Amino acid sequence: MSKLVRIFFSTWAAFIFMFWIIIAFFALVLTRLFFGKDMDRQFIIFLYRVIGKVIAFSTFFRVERKLHAKYDPKESYVVVSNHQTMMDIPANVVGSPESIVFKFLGKQEADRVPFFGYLIKRLFILVDRKSEASRKKSFQNMKAEMKKGFSILIYAEGTRNRTNEPLKDFYDGAFRLAIETQKPIVVNTLVGIKALNPPTGFFTYRPGRMEAHWEEAIPTEGLSLKDIDLLKEKVADLMVHRLTQRQNSASKKLSKS
């Protein structure tokens, strides 16, 4: 696909995203005005299930959800996802199972974006990775949200993977959170998204289809912080399997043609 076409679709996607984020902004303001924070869970469900799907449909972004297990709607999970593109958040949202309602752990800088910043500052958990005090506060905030019944989605690689490797090294935070709360980890692997939105610049998006795989929960009961590396290895193996599975499938199709 030509660079000009990608610029067109990137501009269109940015317009659609901001349009619906402004709608969500006013909806949240009115919801908070009349109901306070009591409706935050319902609003997040509305944001994910309705606005998220409208944005995906309007930008010709097709997320094929692959659920490899059933999840307890009364349980809180630590969801660990790979991170490759700017479209990862819509993919996580649209491809998520109805039984898992999660809050993202996001970067503090995101609250500077007009309208979008207001939403995530009030509905998600933000962290300044350069500040030890901020990291500690966000960690306690995540624990508090899990006690309320929310799950937490964390990009274990920290930042987008711009390398040619399937994954970057994981940070400890997601695994430490799961162990300290004794809550299960659910792996969410986004497959095929890098081809739709390469992390090489801003105007790189093109329409297409990708897959969001959700694996069987990994229990952490009885584990200690000494088991963090073991958990990292399990999660990485699951992600690499899904990522290379599609590549191998594509290679076989090419070899047969």
Buried (B, 14 or more C-beta within 10 A) or exposed (E): EEEEEBBBBBEBBBEBBBEBBBEBBEBBEEBBEEEEEEBBBEBBEBBBBEBBBBBBEBBBBBBEEBBEEEBEEEBBBBBBBBBBBBBBBBBBBBBBBEBBBBBBBBBBEBBEEEBBBBBBBBBBBBBBBEEEEBEEBBBEBBBEBBEEEBBBBBBBBBEBBEEEEBBBEBBBBBBBBBBBBEBBBBBBBBBBBBBBBBBEEEBBBBBBEBBBBBBBBBEBEEBEEEBBEEBBEBBBEBBBBBBEBBEEEEEEEEEEE
